[in-house]
Amino acid sequence: MTELHATGKNTEDSASTIALAPPSFSPLYRQIKGLLLQKLEAGQWQPGEAIPSEMELSQQLRVSQGTVRKAIDELAAENLLVRRQGKGTFVATHSERHVQYRFLRLRPDAGGLDEEGPAQRHILFCKRIRATADLASQIGLRSGDAVIHIRRTLSMQSTPSVLEDIWLPGHAFKGISAEQITHYQGPTYALLEKEFGVRMVRAVEHLKAILPPDAETVQLLQVESHTPLLSVERIAYTYNDTPMELRRGLYRTDTHHYLNELN
């Protein structure tokens, strides 16, 4: 059994076998959260699968149900778990509608995502290359390691709106192909999760405006050479803050805008 360390006495947990620790240790619910994250990272609970109930987890870990609930609340707030009324708590998946566009923040100026429908993907190429020193440093590889390079456009209502270059570590995505990405019915992150067992749990983005776009971008996005574009660079991470994707996109913003909700 895993030994947990509490930050002080808790009347709810006083009957448990938890070893008390100095105040410098993290709160007990954070330790429980860390244990649950370890289980998620190890694949003990798969995306879409129900996790044990709060009561079962509290008995397994010998802590109060309230402590478990607080840990699960944080994981749910981070979109790692999903609570379903009357059904339980489930491992979040990129296939679920409410997280399908978690990392794609482009929204139509008129109407919403439901009216617009899903973006249409067009894969320009998907090839295996060797990582440059700069690329390798951004996704935790060594210079010369194998990398999958994907270039594609995303069209909104048949209008090319995003040009993206995506780089994935070759060792984690062996066999991925342009055909597989094109024909998968769902978000690309759901494909990576389902077929390769890699789940992106957070991302860091850098945004800036660029002008003018190069000739190839003008052609692919069907814009004028003087059209300003939004440049979005994203590094996506799986569990344990392991970088698993570098993505650089150029976004048209004549009919769409970038939405980021802060809280």
Accessible surface in RSA format (square Angstrom, percent):
REM  Atomic radii and reference values for relative SASA: ProtOr
REM  Chains: A
REM  Algorithm: Lee & Richards
REM  Probe-radius: 1.40
REM  Slices: 20
REM RES _ NUM      All-atoms   Total-Side   Main-Chain    Non-polar    All polar
REM                ABS   REL    ABS   REL    ABS   REL    ABS   REL    ABS   REL
RES MET A   1   160.40  83.1  70.90  46.9  89.50 213.1  77.47  65.9  82.93 109.9
RES THR A   2    77.77  55.3  56.50  57.3  21.27  50.7  31.78  42.7  46.00  69.5
RES GLU A   3   113.03  64.9  90.77  68.7  22.26  53.0  37.77  73.1  75.25  61.4
RES LEU A   4     8.08   4.5   6.05   4.3   2.03   5.1   6.25   4.4   1.83   4.9
RES HIS A   5    55.24  30.2  55.24  38.4   0.00   0.0  33.11  34.1  22.13  25.7
RES ALA A   6     7.30   6.7   7.30  11.3   0.00   0.0   7.30  10.3   0.00   0.0
RES THR A   7    54.61  38.8  40.65  41.2  13.96  33.3  13.45  18.1  41.16  62.2
RES GLY A   8    35.82  44.2   0.00   N/A  35.82  44.2  31.20  85.6   4.63  10.4
RES LYS A   9   191.36  93.4 153.81  94.4  37.55  89.4  99.02  89.1  92.33  98.4
RES ASN A  10    61.04  42.1  51.60  49.9   9.45  22.8  15.02  36.2  46.02  44.5
RES THR A  11   129.17  91.9 109.52 111.0  19.65  46.8  87.59 117.6  41.58  62.9
RES GLU A  12   119.61  68.7  88.23  66.8  31.38  74.7  39.41  76.2  80.20  65.5
RES ASP A  13    13.78   9.6   6.82   6.8   6.96  16.4   8.79  20.7   4.99   5.0
RES SER A  14    90.60  76.6  54.27  72.4  36.33  83.7  43.88  93.4  46.71  65.4
RES ALA A  15   101.42  93.3  65.21 100.6  36.22  82.4  75.40 106.2  26.02  68.9
RES SER A  16    32.73  27.7   7.43   9.9  25.31  58.3  12.87  27.4  19.87  27.8
RES THR A  17    93.12  66.2  64.08  65.0  29.04  69.2  62.98  84.6  30.13  45.6
RES ILE A  18    25.83  14.7   7.01   5.2  18.82  45.4   9.70   7.0  16.13  43.8
RES ALA A  19    41.21  37.9  31.73  49.0   9.47  21.5  41.21  58.0   0.00   0.0
RES LEU A  20   105.56  58.8  76.24  54.5  29.33  73.7  76.54  53.8  29.02  78.1
RES ALA A  21    15.16  13.9   2.10   3.2  13.06  29.7   6.47   9.1   8.69  23.0
RES PRO A  22    79.13  57.7  71.44  65.1   7.69  27.9  78.36  64.7   0.77   4.8
RES PRO A  23   119.62  87.2 101.04  92.1  18.58  67.5 101.63  83.9  17.99 111.8
RES SER A  24   104.77  88.5  61.78  82.5  42.99  99.0  59.24 126.2  45.53  63.8
RES PHE A  25    86.30  43.2  76.04  47.1  10.26  26.7  81.37  49.3   4.93  14.1
RES SER A  26    53.79  45.5  41.86  55.9  11.93  27.5  36.10  76.9  17.69  24.8
RES PRO A  27    59.47  43.3  59.21  54.0   0.26   0.9  59.47  49.1   0.00   0.0
RES LEU A  28    16.90   9.4  13.87   9.9   3.03   7.6  13.87   9.7   3.03   8.2
RES TYR A  29    33.31  15.5  31.87  18.1   1.44   3.7  14.85  11.2  18.46  22.8
RES ARG A  30   109.16  45.8 100.97  51.5   8.19  19.5  16.76  22.9  92.40  56.0
RES GLN A  31    30.95  17.3  21.27  15.5   9.68  23.0  22.88  48.7   8.07   6.1
RES ILE A  32     0.00   0.0   0.00   0.0   0.00   0.0   0.00   0.0   0.00   0.0
RES LYS A  33    26.08  12.7  26.08  16.0   0.00   0.0   8.99   8.1  17.09  18.2
RES GLY A  34    26.35  32.5   0.00   N/A  26.35  32.5  25.10  68.9   1.24   2.8
RES LEU A  35    20.89  11.6  19.54  14.0   1.36   3.4  19.54  13.7   1.36   3.7
RES LEU A  36     0.14   0.1   0.14   0.1   0.00   0.0   0.14   0.1   0.00   0.0
RES LEU A  37    53.51  29.8  53.02  37.9   0.49   1.2  53.16  37.3   0.34   0.9
RES GLN A  38   110.88  62.0 105.54  77.1   5.34  12.7  37.32  79.4  73.55  55.8
RES LYS A  39    47.69  23.3  45.79  28.1   1.90   4.5  14.04  12.6  33.65  35.8
RES LEU A  40     6.62   3.7   0.28   0.2   6.34  15.9   0.28   0.2   6.34  17.1
RES GLU A  41    88.38  50.7  64.15  48.5  24.23  57.7  20.93  40.5  67.45  55.1
RES ALA A  42    85.65  78.7  43.24  66.7  42.41  96.5  55.74  78.5  29.91  79.2
RES GLY A  43    28.70  35.4   0.00   N/A  28.70  35.4  17.62  48.4  11.08  24.8
RES GLN A  44   104.11  58.2  78.47  57.3  25.65  61.1  34.77  74.0  69.35  52.6
RES TRP A  45    16.08   6.5  13.31   6.4   2.77   6.5   6.59   3.5   9.49  15.4
RES GLN A  46    94.62  52.9  94.53  69.1   0.08   0.2  43.69  93.0  50.92  38.6
RES PRO A  47    51.34  37.4  30.12  27.5  21.21  77.1  30.12  24.9  21.21 131.8
RES GLY A  48    33.24  41.0   0.00   N/A  33.24  41.0  15.99  43.9  17.24  38.6
RES GLU A  49    74.73  42.9  67.14  50.8   7.60  18.1  35.79  69.2  38.94  31.8
RES ALA A  50    48.32  44.4  34.68  53.5  13.63  31.0  34.68  48.8  13.63  36.1
RES ILE A  51    11.18   6.4   0.10   0.1  11.07  26.7   0.86   0.6  10.31  28.0
RES PRO A  52    33.70  24.6  24.30  22.2   9.40  34.2  31.79  26.3   1.91  11.9
RES SER A  53    57.99  49.0  45.12  60.2  12.86  29.6  50.71 108.0   7.27  10.2
RES GLU A  54    25.95  14.9  22.50  17.0   3.45   8.2  13.34  25.8  12.61  10.3
RES MET A  55   107.96  55.9 107.18  70.9   0.78   1.9  71.14  60.5  36.82  48.8
RES GLU A  56    86.31  49.6  85.04  64.3   1.28   3.0  27.68  53.5  58.63  47.9
RES LEU A  57     0.08   0.0   0.08   0.1   0.00   0.0   0.08   0.1   0.00   0.0
RES SER A  58    12.12  10.2  10.00  13.3   2.13   4.9   2.60   5.5   9.53  13.3
RES GLN A  59   124.86  69.8 104.22  76.2  20.64  49.1  45.28  96.4  79.58  60.4
RES GLN A  60    92.00  51.4  77.15  56.4  14.85  35.4  43.06  91.7  48.94  37.1
RES LEU A  61    21.28  11.9  16.01  11.5   5.27  13.2  17.04  12.0   4.24  11.4
RES ARG A  62   108.09  45.4  99.90  50.9   8.19  19.5  25.41  34.7  82.68  50.1
RES VAL A  63    10.85   7.1   0.00   0.0  10.85  26.1   2.88   2.5   7.96  21.6
RES SER A  64    13.54  11.4   4.73   6.3   8.81  20.3  13.09  27.9   0.45   0.6
RES GLN A  65    66.84  37.4  61.48  44.9   5.36  12.8  17.52  37.3  49.32  37.4
RES GLY A  66    26.54  32.7   0.00   N/A  26.54  32.7  17.59  48.3   8.95  20.1
RES THR A  67    14.58  10.4   8.83   9.0   5.75  13.7   5.89   7.9   8.69  13.1
RES VAL A  68     0.00   0.0   0.00   0.0   0.00   0.0   0.00   0.0   0.00   0.0
RES ARG A  69   102.48  43.0 102.48  52.2   0.00   0.0  38.12  52.1  64.36  39.0
RES LYS A  70   109.34  53.3 107.80  66.1   1.54   3.7  61.31  55.2  48.03  51.2
RES ALA A  71     0.00   0.0   0.00   0.0   0.00   0.0   0.00   0.0   0.00   0.0
RES ILE A  72     0.88   0.5   0.88   0.7   0.00   0.0   0.88   0.6   0.00   0.0
RES ASP A  73    66.01  46.2  59.74  59.5   6.27  14.8  24.47  57.6  41.54  41.4
RES GLU A  74    40.22  23.1  37.59  28.4   2.63   6.3  23.57  45.6  16.65  13.6
RES LEU A  75     0.00   0.0   0.00   0.0   0.00   0.0   0.00   0.0   0.00   0.0
RES ALA A  76    27.62  25.4  16.49  25.4  11.12  25.3  16.92  23.8  10.70  28.3
RES ALA A  77    84.61  77.8  47.51  73.3  37.10  84.4  60.38  85.0  24.23  64.2
RES GLU A  78    71.98  41.3  64.93  49.1   7.05  16.8  40.39  78.1  31.59  25.8
RES ASN A  79    47.35  32.7  46.67  45.1   0.68   1.6   0.68   1.6  46.67  45.1
RES LEU A  80     8.69   4.8   8.69   6.2   0.00   0.0   8.69   6.1   0.00   0.0
RES LEU A  81     2.40   1.3   0.28   0.2   2.12   5.3   0.28   0.2   2.12   5.7
RES VAL A  82    21.44  14.1  18.71  16.9   2.74   6.6  21.44  18.6   0.00   0.0
RES ARG A  83    98.93  41.5  75.59  38.5  23.34  55.6  55.01  75.2  43.92  26.6
RES ARG A  84    81.90  34.4  74.03  37.7   7.88  18.8  29.99  41.0  51.92  31.5
RES GLN A  85   183.95 102.9 152.81 111.7  31.14  74.1  68.02 144.8 115.92  87.9
RES GLY A  86    81.85 100.9   0.00   N/A  81.85 100.9  41.67 114.4  40.18  90.0
RES LYS A  87   156.47  76.3 123.20  75.6  33.26  79.2  75.41  67.9  81.05  86.3
RES GLY A  88    37.54  46.3   0.00   N/A  37.54  46.3  33.07  90.7   4.47  10.0
RES THR A  89    13.66   9.7  10.30  10.4   3.36   8.0   2.99   4.0  10.67  16.1
RES PHE A  90    28.28  14.1  28.28  17.5   0.00   0.0  28.28  17.1   0.00   0.0
RES VAL A  91     1.12   0.7   1.12   1.0   0.00   0.0   1.12   1.0   0.00   0.0
RES ALA A  92     0.08   0.1   0.08   0.1   0.00   0.0   0.08   0.1   0.00   0.0
RES THR A  93    14.90  10.6  14.90  15.1   0.00   0.0  11.10  14.9   3.79   5.7
RES HIS A  94     2.45   1.3   2.45   1.7   0.00   0.0   0.55   0.6   1.90   2.2
RES SER A  95    57.21  48.3  43.81  58.5  13.41  30.9  31.39  66.8  25.82  36.2
RES GLU A  96    30.86  17.7  24.40  18.5   6.46  15.4  21.29  41.2   9.57   7.8
RES ARG A  97   148.62  62.4 136.36  69.5  12.26  29.2  71.64  97.9  76.97  46.7
RES HIS A  98   113.38  62.0  76.11  52.9  37.27  95.3  71.01  73.2  42.37  49.3
RES VAL A  99     3.01   2.0   2.63   2.4   0.38   0.9   2.76   2.4   0.25   0.7
RES GLN A 100    49.46  27.7  36.18  26.4  13.28  31.6   0.30   0.6  49.17  37.3
RES TYR A 101    42.27  19.7  39.57  22.5   2.69   7.0  31.60  23.7  10.66  13.1
RES ARG A 102    46.02  19.3  33.94  17.3  12.09  28.8  18.80  25.7  27.22  16.5
RES PHE A 103    20.96  10.5  16.06   9.9   4.90  12.8  18.53  11.2   2.43   7.0
RES LEU A 104    28.92  16.1  27.16  19.4   1.76   4.4  27.16  19.1   1.76   4.7
RES ARG A 105    42.35  17.8  42.22  21.5   0.13   0.3  12.49  17.1  29.85  18.1
RES LEU A 106     1.84   1.0   0.00   0.0   1.84   4.6   0.00   0.0   1.84   5.0
RES ARG A 107    35.51  14.9  35.51  18.1   0.00   0.0  13.69  18.7  21.82  13.2
RES PRO A 108    12.73   9.3   8.79   8.0   3.94  14.3   8.79   7.3   3.94  24.5
RES ASP A 109    87.13  61.0  53.74  53.5  33.39  78.9  32.25  75.9  54.88  54.7
RES ALA A 110    88.33  81.2  67.81 104.7  20.52  46.7  73.45 103.4  14.88  39.4
RES GLY A 111    60.32  74.4   0.00   N/A  60.32  74.4  29.71  81.5  30.61  68.6
RES GLY A 112    26.84  33.1   0.00   N/A  26.84  33.1  25.13  69.0   1.71   3.8
RES LEU A 113    43.53  24.2  35.59  25.5   7.94  20.0  35.59  25.0   7.94  21.4
RES ASP A 114   108.92  76.3  83.35  83.0  25.57  60.5  31.92  75.1  76.99  76.8
RES GLU A 115   129.15  74.1  98.57  74.6  30.58  72.8  62.00 119.9  67.15  54.8
RES GLU A 116    19.53  11.2   7.64   5.8  11.89  28.3   4.30   8.3  15.23  12.4
RES GLY A 117    23.23  28.7   0.00   N/A  23.23  28.7  20.25  55.6   2.98   6.7
RES PRO A 118    97.31  70.9  95.17  86.8   2.14   7.8  95.21  78.6   2.10  13.0
RES ALA A 119    26.07  24.0   7.40  11.4  18.66  42.5   7.56  10.7  18.50  49.0
RES GLN A 120    81.04  45.3  75.73  55.3   5.31  12.6  60.93 129.7  20.12  15.3
RES ARG A 121    55.73  23.4  31.36  16.0  24.37  58.0   7.95  10.9  47.77  29.0
RES HIS A 122   107.34  58.7 106.08  73.7   1.26   3.2  69.67  71.8  37.67  43.8
RES ILE A 123    20.79  11.8   2.35   1.8  18.43  44.4   2.35   1.7  18.43  50.0
RES LEU A 124    58.11  32.4  27.47  19.7  30.65  77.0  29.88  21.0  28.23  76.0
RES PHE A 125    65.36  32.7  58.90  36.5   6.46  16.8  65.36  39.6   0.00   0.0
RES CYS A 126    32.02  24.2   2.55   2.8  29.47  69.3   0.16   0.4  31.86  34.4
RES LYS A 127   103.13  50.3  95.68  58.7   7.45  17.7  52.95  47.7  50.18  53.5
RES ARG A 128   128.19  53.8  97.93  49.9  30.26  72.0  57.87  79.1  70.32  42.6
RES ILE A 129    52.82  30.1  43.58  32.5   9.24  22.3  52.16  37.6   0.66   1.8
RES ARG A 130   167.54  70.3 153.83  78.4  13.71  32.6  56.66  77.4 110.88  67.2
RES ALA A 131     4.29   3.9   0.00   0.0   4.29   9.8   0.10   0.1   4.18  11.1
RES THR A 132    86.72  61.7  79.60  80.7   7.13  17.0  80.01 107.5   6.71  10.1
RES ALA A 133    70.31  64.6  59.41  91.7  10.90  24.8  61.21  86.2   9.10  24.1
RES ASP A 134    87.39  61.2  78.90  78.5   8.49  20.1  37.57  88.4  49.81  49.7
RES LEU A 135    13.24   7.4  12.92   9.2   0.32   0.8  13.24   9.3   0.00   0.0
RES ALA A 136     2.44   2.2   2.44   3.8   0.00   0.0   2.44   3.4   0.00   0.0
RES SER A 137    86.13  72.8  50.85  67.9  35.28  81.3  49.08 104.5  37.04  51.9
RES GLN A 138    38.95  21.8  28.81  21.1  10.14  24.1  21.63  46.0  17.33  13.1
RES ILE A 139     2.77   1.6   0.00   0.0   2.77   6.7   0.00   0.0   2.77   7.5
RES GLY A 140    59.51  73.4   0.00   N/A  59.51  73.4  29.84  81.9  29.67  66.4
RES LEU A 141    30.26  16.9  11.31   8.1  18.95  47.6  15.12  10.6  15.14  40.8
RES ARG A 142   185.76  78.0 181.25  92.4   4.52  10.8  78.13 106.8 107.64  65.2
RES SER A 143    78.40  66.2  50.29  67.1  28.10  64.7  27.99  59.6  50.41  70.6
RES GLY A 144    31.81  39.2   0.00   N/A  31.81  39.2  25.51  70.0   6.30  14.1
RES ASP A 145    36.90  25.8  33.86  33.7   3.04   7.2  11.56  27.2  25.34  25.3
RES ALA A 146    19.77  18.2  13.27  20.5   6.50  14.8  13.27  18.7   6.50  17.2
RES VAL A 147     0.00   0.0   0.00   0.0   0.00   0.0   0.00   0.0   0.00   0.0
RES ILE A 148     8.01   4.6   8.01   6.0   0.00   0.0   8.01   5.8   0.00   0.0
RES HIS A 149    24.07  13.2  24.07  16.7   0.00   0.0  20.19  20.8   3.88   4.5
RES ILE A 150     2.21   1.3   2.21   1.6   0.00   0.0   2.21   1.6   0.00   0.0
RES ARG A 151    45.95  19.3  45.95  23.4   0.00   0.0   3.36   4.6  42.59  25.8
RES ARG A 152    11.26   4.7  11.21   5.7   0.05   0.1   0.26   0.4  11.00   6.7
RES THR A 153     9.21   6.6   9.21   9.3   0.00   0.0   3.22   4.3   5.99   9.1
RES LEU A 154     7.37   4.1   7.37   5.3   0.00   0.0   7.37   5.2   0.00   0.0
RES SER A 155    17.05  14.4  17.05  22.8   0.00   0.0   4.39   9.4  12.66  17.7
RES MET A 156     9.47   4.9   5.77   3.8   3.70   8.8   4.20   3.6   5.27   7.0
RES GLN A 157   119.72  66.9  96.96  70.9  22.76  54.2  33.87  72.1  85.85  65.1
RES SER A 158   100.57  85.0  73.03  97.5  27.54  63.4  39.82  84.8  60.75  85.1
RES THR A 159    55.70  39.6  54.48  55.2   1.21   2.9  25.85  34.7  29.84  45.1
RES PRO A 160    15.79  11.5  15.79  14.4   0.00   0.0  15.79  13.0   0.00   0.0
RES SER A 161     2.72   2.3   2.72   3.6   0.00   0.0   0.48   1.0   2.24   3.1
RES VAL A 162     0.00   0.0   0.00   0.0   0.00   0.0   0.00   0.0   0.00   0.0
RES LEU A 163     5.24   2.9   3.88   2.8   1.36   3.4   3.88   2.7   1.36   3.6
RES GLU A 164     1.11   0.6   1.08   0.8   0.03   0.1   0.03   0.1   1.08   0.9
RES ASP A 165    17.58  12.3  17.58  17.5   0.00   0.0   1.81   4.3  15.77  15.7
RES ILE A 166     3.28   1.9   3.28   2.4   0.00   0.0   3.28   2.4   0.00   0.0
RES TRP A 167    28.04  11.3  28.04  13.6   0.00   0.0  23.81  12.7   4.23   6.9
RES LEU A 168     1.38   0.8   1.38   1.0   0.00   0.0   1.38   1.0   0.00   0.0
RES PRO A 169     1.12   0.8   1.12   1.0   0.00   0.0   1.12   0.9   0.00   0.0
RES GLY A 170     0.00   0.0   0.00   N/A   0.00   0.0   0.00   0.0   0.00   0.0
RES HIS A 171   119.74  65.4 100.25  69.7  19.49  49.9  73.29  75.5  46.44  54.0
RES ALA A 172    22.53  20.7   6.59  10.2  15.94  36.3  14.39  20.3   8.13  21.5
RES PHE A 173     0.00   0.0   0.00   0.0   0.00   0.0   0.00   0.0   0.00   0.0
RES LYS A 174   142.72  69.6 126.87  77.8  15.85  37.7  70.10  63.1  72.61  77.3
RES GLY A 175    70.18  86.5   0.00   N/A  70.18  86.5  40.89 112.2  29.29  65.6
RES ILE A 176    14.98   8.5   0.12   0.1  14.86  35.8   0.12   0.1  14.86  40.3
RES SER A 177    44.61  37.7  41.46  55.3   3.15   7.3  35.41  75.4   9.20  12.9
RES ALA A 178    35.64  32.8  32.51  50.2   3.14   7.1  32.51  45.8   3.14   8.3
RES GLU A 179   124.62  71.5 116.28  88.0   8.34  19.9  40.10  77.6  84.52  69.0
RES GLN A 180    56.67  31.7  45.69  33.4  10.98  26.1  30.59  65.1  26.08  19.8
RES ILE A 181     1.42   0.8   1.40   1.0   0.02   0.0   1.40   1.0   0.02   0.1
RES THR A 182    58.56  41.7  43.91  44.5  14.65  34.9  37.52  50.4  21.04  31.8
RES HIS A 183   120.03  65.6 108.20  75.2  11.83  30.3  71.56  73.7  48.47  56.4
RES TYR A 184    40.86  19.1  32.37  18.4   8.49  22.1  28.75  21.6  12.12  14.9
RES GLN A 185   167.07  93.4 135.53  99.1  31.54  75.1  65.63 139.7 101.43  76.9
RES GLY A 186    27.09  33.4   0.00   N/A  27.09  33.4  20.45  56.1   6.64  14.9
RES PRO A 187    28.17  20.5  19.47  17.7   8.70  31.6  27.38  22.6   0.79   4.9
RES THR A 188    12.82   9.1   7.52   7.6   5.30  12.6   7.97  10.7   4.85   7.3
RES TYR A 189    17.86   8.3  16.57   9.4   1.28   3.3  16.57  12.5   1.28   1.6
RES ALA A 190     0.56   0.5   0.36   0.6   0.20   0.5   0.36   0.5   0.20   0.5
RES LEU A 191     1.57   0.9   1.57   1.1   0.00   0.0   1.57   1.1   0.00   0.0
RES LEU A 192     1.24   0.7   1.24   0.9   0.00   0.0   1.24   0.9   0.00   0.0
RES GLU A 193    12.47   7.2   6.35   4.8   6.12  14.6   2.27   4.4  10.20   8.3
RES LYS A 194   148.95  72.7 115.82  71.1  33.13  78.9  71.72  64.6  77.23  82.3
RES GLU A 195    87.78  50.4  58.07  43.9  29.72  70.8   7.56  14.6  80.23  65.5
RES PHE A 196    45.17  22.6  19.19  11.9  25.98  67.6  27.57  16.7  17.60  50.4
RES GLY A 197    69.30  85.5   0.00   N/A  69.30  85.5  34.29  94.1  35.01  78.4
RES VAL A 198    16.16  10.6  14.20  12.9   1.97   4.7  15.96  13.9   0.21   0.6
RES ARG A 199     8.48   3.6   6.81   3.5   1.68   4.0   6.32   8.6   2.16   1.3
RES MET A 200     0.52   0.3   0.33   0.2   0.19   0.5   0.33   0.3   0.19   0.3
RES VAL A 201    15.06   9.9  12.33  11.2   2.73   6.6  12.33  10.7   2.73   7.4
RES ARG A 202    94.19  39.5  93.10  47.5   1.09   2.6  49.72  67.9  44.47  27.0
RES ALA A 203    30.97  28.5   3.54   5.5  27.42  62.4   3.54   5.0  27.42  72.6
RES VAL A 204    60.45  39.8  56.72  51.4   3.73   9.0  59.84  52.0   0.61   1.6
RES GLU A 205    47.93  27.5  22.84  17.3  25.10  59.8  14.92  28.9  33.01  27.0
RES HIS A 206   122.73  67.1 115.77  80.5   6.97  17.8  78.15  80.5  44.58  51.9
RES LEU A 207    78.24  43.6  45.98  32.9  32.26  81.1  46.37  32.6  31.87  85.8
RES LYS A 208   141.47  69.0 131.94  81.0   9.54  22.7  84.00  75.6  57.47  61.2
RES ALA A 209    81.69  75.1  55.13  85.1  26.56  60.4  55.32  77.9  26.37  69.9
RES ILE A 210    47.28  26.9  41.06  30.6   6.21  15.0  47.18  34.0   0.10   0.3
RES LEU A 211   110.45  61.5  75.35  53.9  35.10  88.2  75.73  53.2  34.73  93.5
RES PRO A 212    97.25  70.9  80.40  73.3  16.85  61.2  80.40  66.4  16.85 104.7
RES PRO A 213    10.01   7.3   0.00   0.0  10.01  36.4   1.77   1.5   8.24  51.2
RES ASP A 214    93.37  65.4  78.24  77.9  15.14  35.8  46.23 108.8  47.15  47.0
RES ALA A 215    86.44  79.5  69.07 106.6  17.37  39.5  75.49 106.3  10.95  29.0
RES GLU A 216    91.62  52.6  85.25  64.5   6.37  15.2  32.73  63.3  58.89  48.1
RES THR A 217     4.27   3.0   4.27   4.3   0.00   0.0   0.00   0.0   4.27   6.5
RES VAL A 218    33.53  22.1  32.37  29.3   1.16   2.8  32.37  28.1   1.16   3.1
RES GLN A 219   138.83  77.6 122.43  89.5  16.41  39.1  41.07  87.4  97.76  74.1
RES LEU A 220    41.36  23.0  33.24  23.8   8.12  20.4  35.94  25.2   5.42  14.6
RES LEU A 221     0.00   0.0   0.00   0.0   0.00   0.0   0.00   0.0   0.00   0.0
RES GLN A 222   126.01  70.5  97.85  71.5  28.16  67.0  36.07  76.8  89.94  68.2
RES VAL A 223    17.61  11.6   3.06   2.8  14.55  35.1  10.68   9.3   6.93  18.8
RES GLU A 224   111.62  64.1 109.80  83.1   1.82   4.3  30.71  59.4  80.91  66.1
RES SER A 225    70.73  59.8  67.83  90.5   2.90   6.7  35.66  75.9  35.07  49.1
RES HIS A 226   128.98  70.5 120.39  83.7   8.59  22.0  85.41  88.0  43.57  50.7
RES THR A 227    28.68  20.4  27.30  27.7   1.38   3.3  20.82  28.0   7.86  11.9
RES PRO A 228    77.56  56.5  74.66  68.1   2.90  10.5  74.94  61.9   2.62  16.3
RES LEU A 229     2.64   1.5   0.00   0.0   2.64   6.6   2.45   1.7   0.20   0.5
RES LEU A 230    30.73  17.1  29.39  21.0   1.34   3.4  30.10  21.1   0.63   1.7
RES SER A 231    22.26  18.8  22.12  29.5   0.14   0.3   0.47   1.0  21.78  30.5
RES VAL A 232     3.74   2.5   1.90   1.7   1.84   4.4   2.01   1.7   1.73   4.7
RES GLU A 233    46.73  26.8  46.47  35.2   0.26   0.6  11.16  21.6  35.57  29.0
RES ARG A 234     5.06   2.1   4.87   2.5   0.20   0.5   1.19   1.6   3.87   2.3
RES ILE A 235    28.62  16.3  28.51  21.2   0.11   0.3  28.51  20.5   0.11   0.3
RES ALA A 236     0.00   0.0   0.00   0.0   0.00   0.0   0.00   0.0   0.00   0.0
RES TYR A 237    35.88  16.8  35.88  20.4   0.00   0.0   9.43   7.1  26.45  32.6
RES THR A 238    21.65  15.4  21.28  21.6   0.37   0.9  15.32  20.6   6.34   9.6
RES TYR A 239    23.81  11.1  20.32  11.6   3.48   9.1  19.61  14.7   4.19   5.2
RES ASN A 240   118.75  81.9  84.09  81.3  34.66  83.5  14.51  34.9 104.24 100.8
RES ASP A 241    88.80  62.2  73.43  73.1  15.37  36.3  22.35  52.6  66.45  66.3
RES THR A 242    56.62  40.3  54.47  55.2   2.15   5.1  39.70  53.3  16.92  25.6
RES PRO A 243    28.83  21.0  26.84  24.5   1.99   7.2  26.84  22.2   1.99  12.4
RES MET A 244    14.60   7.6  14.60   9.7   0.00   0.0   7.97   6.8   6.63   8.8
RES GLU A 245     0.18   0.1   0.18   0.1   0.00   0.0   0.00   0.0   0.18   0.1
RES LEU A 246     0.15   0.1   0.15   0.1   0.00   0.0   0.15   0.1   0.00   0.0
RES ARG A 247    13.33   5.6  13.24   6.7   0.09   0.2   3.34   4.6   9.99   6.1
RES ARG A 248    87.42  36.7  83.81  42.7   3.61   8.6  37.29  51.0  50.13  30.4
RES GLY A 249     3.06   3.8   0.00   N/A   3.06   3.8   1.19   3.3   1.87   4.2
RES LEU A 250    35.37  19.7  35.37  25.3   0.00   0.0  35.37  24.8   0.00   0.0
RES TYR A 251     1.99   0.9   1.99   1.1   0.00   0.0   0.20   0.2   1.79   2.2
RES ARG A 252    29.83  12.5  29.05  14.8   0.78   1.9   2.78   3.8  27.05  16.4
RES THR A 253    60.17  42.8  41.26  41.8  18.90  45.0  17.16  23.0  43.01  65.0
RES ASP A 254    85.65  60.0  49.92  49.7  35.73  84.5  42.20  99.3  43.45  43.3
RES THR A 255    75.38  53.6  69.79  70.8   5.59  13.3  64.14  86.2  11.24  17.0
RES HIS A 256    12.11   6.6  10.25   7.1   1.86   4.8   9.15   9.4   2.96   3.4
RES HIS A 257    74.22  40.6  72.30  50.3   1.92   4.9  58.70  60.5  15.52  18.1
RES TYR A 258    46.81  21.9  20.70  11.8  26.11  67.9  18.90  14.2  27.91  34.4
RES LEU A 259    65.62  36.5  64.86  46.4   0.76   1.9  65.62  46.1   0.00   0.0
RES ASN A 260    93.76  64.7  73.21  70.7  20.55  49.5  14.96  36.0  78.80  76.2
RES GLU A 261   122.96  70.6 101.13  76.5  21.83  52.0  34.97  67.6  88.00  71.8
RES LEU A 262   155.83  86.8 122.69  87.8  33.14  83.3 124.64  87.5  31.18  83.9
RES ASN A 263   190.83 131.6 111.14 107.4  79.70 191.9  73.59 177.1 117.24 113.3
END  Absolute sums over single chains surface
CHAIN  1 A    13948.2      10746.4       3201.8       7447.7       6500.5
END  Absolute sums over all chains
TOTAL         13948.2      10746.4       3201.8       7447.7       6500.5
